[in-house]
């Protein structure tokens, strides 16, 4: 009985993430792993995503502070965050990366810093919500 209640609550939680736009349909494919008994793989995908994106965001932050900013390198790193977020279904993070990419194209350091701050915020919120599912 308690297990069915917990499953129901988790389903409602995931649905709320969809409704808020935090995750998209791609996440359903990832979540399916958990439902078919591949929970360890599901957890590994989420944890790997979080660690990788956290590392890339740190690289972006340190690279923008260099005297000579290499916007092509920043664009490549931002594209990596976009790709990883797309694969896992982290929609808010993927959308935040659009501004990062635009700032790189325009070579605007101040705009990039604002976009990076927003991307970090969206990532932290998404990470916290995904960690609930991992636990």
C-alpha positions in Angstrom: 0.0 0.0 0.0 2.7 2.5 1.0 4.7 1.7 -2.2 1.7 2.5 -4.4 1.3 5.8 -2.6 5.0 6.7 -3.1 4.8 5.7 -6.8 1.7 7.9 -7.2 3.5 10.9 -5.5 6.5 10.4 -7.8 4.3 10.3 -10.9 2.6 13.5 -9.7 6.0 15.1 -9.1 7.3 14.2 -12.5 4.1 15.5 -14.1 4.5 18.8 -12.3 8.0 19.1 -13.7 6.5 18.6 -17.2 3.8 21.1 -16.5 6.4 23.7 -15.4 8.4 23.1 -18.5 11.5 22.1 -16.5 11.7 18.8 -18.3 10.4 17.7 -21.7 9.3 14.5 -23.5 12.9 13.4 -23.8 13.0 12.9 -20.1 10.2 10.3 -20.5 12.7 8.1 -22.3 15.2 8.4 -19.5 12.5 7.8 -16.9 11.4 4.6 -18.7 14.7 3.1 -17.7 13.6 3.4 -14.1 10.2 1.8 -14.8 11.7 -1.2 -16.5 14.0 -2.0 -13.6 17.1 -0.2 -14.8 17.1 2.2 -11.9 20.9 2.2 -11.6 21.2 3.3 -15.2 18.6 6.1 -14.6 20.5 7.3 -11.6 23.8 7.2 -13.4 22.5 9.2 -16.3 21.1 11.9 -14.0 24.2 12.1 -11.9 26.6 12.1 -14.9 24.5 14.9 -16.5 24.7 17.0 -13.3 28.4 16.5 -12.8 29.2 17.2 -16.4 27.1 20.3 -16.7 28.4 21.6 -13.4 32.0 21.2 -14.6 31.2 22.9 -18.0 29.6 25.8 -16.2 32.7 26.2 -14.1 34.8 26.2 -17.2 32.6 28.9 -18.8 32.9 31.0 -15.7 36.7 30.8 -15.6 37.1 31.3 -19.4 35.1 34.5 -19.5 37.4 36.1 -16.9 40.5 35.6 -19.0 42.1 38.8 -20.5 41.5 37.5 -24.0 38.1 36.0 -24.2 37.8 33.2 -26.8 34.1 33.3 -27.7 34.4 30.4 -30.0 35.6 28.2 -27.1 32.7 29.6 -25.0 30.3 28.8 -27.8 31.5 25.2 -28.0 31.1 24.8 -24.2 27.7 26.3 -24.3 26.7 24.0 -27.1 27.9 21.1 -25.0 25.6 22.1 -22.2 22.8 22.5 -24.7 23.4 19.0 -26.2 23.6 17.3 -22.8 20.5 19.1 -21.6 18.6 18.0 -24.8 19.6 14.4 -24.3 18.3 14.3 -20.7 15.3 16.4 -21.3 16.3 19.4 -19.1 14.3 21.9 -21.0 14.8 25.0 -18.9 18.6 24.6 -19.0 18.5 24.0 -22.7 16.5 27.2 -23.2 18.8 29.2 -21.0 21.7 28.2 -23.2 20.2 30.0 -26.2 21.2 33.3 -24.6 24.7 32.0 -23.9 25.0 31.1 -27.6 23.7 34.5 -28.7 26.1 36.3 -26.5 29.0 34.3 -27.9 27.9 35.1 -31.5 27.7 38.8 -30.6 30.9 38.6 -28.6 29.3 40.5 -25.7 31.0 39.8 -22.4 28.4 41.5 -20.2 25.5 39.8 -22.0 27.3 36.5 -21.6 27.8 37.0 -17.9 24.1 37.6 -17.5 23.2 34.6 -19.6 25.7 32.4 -17.7 24.1 33.5 -14.4 20.7 32.6 -15.6 21.9 29.3 -17.0 23.5 28.5 -13.6 20.3 29.3 -11.8 18.2 27.2 -14.1 20.7 24.3 -13.8 20.7 24.5 -10.0 16.9 24.4 -9.9 16.7 21.5 -12.4 19.5 19.6 -10.6 17.7 19.9 -7.2 14.5 18.7 -8.7 16.1 15.8 -10.5 17.9 14.8 -7.3 14.5 14.2 -5.7 13.9 11.5 -8.4 17.3 10.0 -7.9 16.7 9.6 -4.2 
